[in-house]
Structure formats: structure tokens, C-alpha cells
Amino acid sequence: MDDLNRWQRIPAQERILLLPHCLRPSSGCPGQMTRMGLICPTACALPCPIGQLRQEAERLGYKGTYVAPGGALALRLVRETKPQGILAIACLKELREGQHAVEQLEGKPLAVVTLPLSRDGCVDTEVDVQKALELLRLGLCAELASAKGLAPAER
């Protein structure tokens, strides 16, 4: 079974979203780098895919969203949070290295879904936000509706 099929069956509270710090705007980003990655202010007014994707992951109930400057921090966050599934967005090089590193982890294999950046280059990179939102939501529509108490006809 491929990871996309497994991903669809993992509840939001067992998923994490990993984003690269290069998605942030290079000029004027008020985010602060910490041990847990880039922390964005809650009321950031800059147009930024990180904020948009983080908000949707939080709305869906994800276990966490992390913005990492590289694979070492991302792998540490995976070890510490112990998710069942990971949606990783990064350049192809980081995605390949990260997938290999996750495969080496002990324990139950994780479902890893990847989305390469649509424009990479380590600064002011871009991602297909609509595709990322689709992957974030994949398999969760029915779960969200039942959590909100909606009958099938209301979904």
C-alpha cells in the first residue's frame, strides 16, 4: 500500500506538517527561529504560505506544524512528536534525504507524503498552496463532519 493511501486513513491528530523556512518572505518576516523551528507571530499580516498552511493544519486538528531550516531539525521533530503521518514540503533534495532518514527510524513505518516546492532556491521559494491544502485535507472531510455532528445529508 502506498503512503498516500495510508495517509488518507490517519486522523489529523496523528499528522504533522513539515515546512521549509525558505517559504517565508526574505524581507520583513517577523518570525523567530527557536529550538522548535520558525515561530510566526499569531497576527502576522505578511502574505505567506507558511501562515496559510499552518492555519489550515491547526483548524483541521493536526498534531503540529513545524517550520525547519533543514533536515536535522525536521528529523528531531519527527522523533519527538512521534506522528503516524507526515506531510513534508521542501526542495527535492531535502525531501529525498528526509524520506531516507525517516525510513531508518525504528518503530512502525510512517506514512510520508511529500510535495516539492514549485520554485526552490533557498530564499523566497514557492509552493502550490492549493495542492498543499488538498493534501492537508485528504481523508479528513468525513472525520471533520462527524466531529461537528453533521448528518450525512448535511455533509
N, C-alpha and C positions, 0 to 999 in steps of 0.2 A: 504494500500500500504506500503511495507516495505521501509526502509531507503535507501537501495541500488538502488531501482527503482527511488526514489525521487532524489537521489544523481546524477544519470545519466542526469537528466534534469536541474541541477543547473549550470549556467555558471561559468567559472573559477574565474571571478572577484567577485563572491559571495561565494567563498570557502576559507577555511583556512586549513592549515596543522599544527597539533599539534604533536610535537615530545618530547620524554623524554631526559633530559640532560645526562642520563646514556648511551646513544648511542655513546657519544664522547669517544675518546681514553683516558684512565685514565692517561697515561703518555705523556706529551708533548703537550697537547691540548692548543693552544694559544687563545681560545675563552674567552670572558669576560662576567661574569654574570652581567646583568643590570636589571632595573625595567621591561624591556620587555623580559626578559629571556636571554638565552645564545646568544651572538652576535659573530659570526665567522668572522675572517678576510676574506676579499674578495679573497685573493690569497693564501688561506691555502693549503699547499702541503700534509698534512696528509691524508691518505686514511680513509675516514669516511663516513658512510651512511648519516649523517646529511647533509654534503655538497652536496652529490649526490642528495638527495631528495629535498633539498632547491633549487638547481639549476633548477631541472626539474619543480618544482612548479612555480618558477619565470618565466621560459620560457613559461609555459602554461598560465601565467597571473593571478595566484592566488592572492587573496586579501592580503594574508600574510602567512608566515611560522614562527612558534614560537617554541622555544625550552625551555621547562619549567622544573624546578626541582620538580614540584609537582602539584597536582590538584588545589590548591588555586590560583596559578598564572594562570594556564590554564583557569580556570573559569572566572577570572577577564579579561583575554584577549578576551574571547568569549563575555563577556558583553560589552567590549569597542569596539570591531570590528564589532559586530552585523552581523555575516555571515548568509547565508541561509543554508550552509552545512559545516560540519567538518569532516576531516579525522584525526582520533586520533590513534596514535601508542604508545603503552605503555604496561606495565605488566597487567595481567588480573585484579588484584586488583584495580589499578588506573583506568582502563577502566570502570569497573563496577561502581566505585564511581563517576567517571566523567559523565558517562551516566545518572546516577540518578540525579546528580546536574543539568545537562543541562535540564532534563525533568521538573525540578522545576522552571526554568526561566519563567518569564512572556512573553507573546507575542506569535507569530506564532511558532509552533513547528519546530525545526531544524532537518535536515537530518544528522544523525550522523553515520558515517561508521567507524568501528574500526578494527584494525589489531594488534593482540597481538604480543609481542616480541617472537622471536623464541628461544631466550635464555635470561632469566632475571636474576636478582640477584643484581641490583642496581649499578653495576660497569661493564664496558666493555660488555654491553649487545649487542644482535644482533637482526636484523630484516630481514625478507625475502625481500630484496630490490626489486627483480623483481615483487613480489606480490604488494608491496607498489607502485611501478611505474605504474602497471596496474590500481590500484585503483585511483591514481592521474589523470590518463588519461581517465578514464571511462566516456564515454559520450561526450568527447571533440574533438574527431577526426574530425567529420564533421564541428564542430564550428571553429576549427583551420584552416581547409582547406578553408572554405568560408572567413575567416578573411584574409587569404593570397591571396584571389582572384583566387583560383584554380577552374576550371570547374570540374564537376562530373567525367569526364573521367581521369582527372589528379590526382584524389584523390587516 
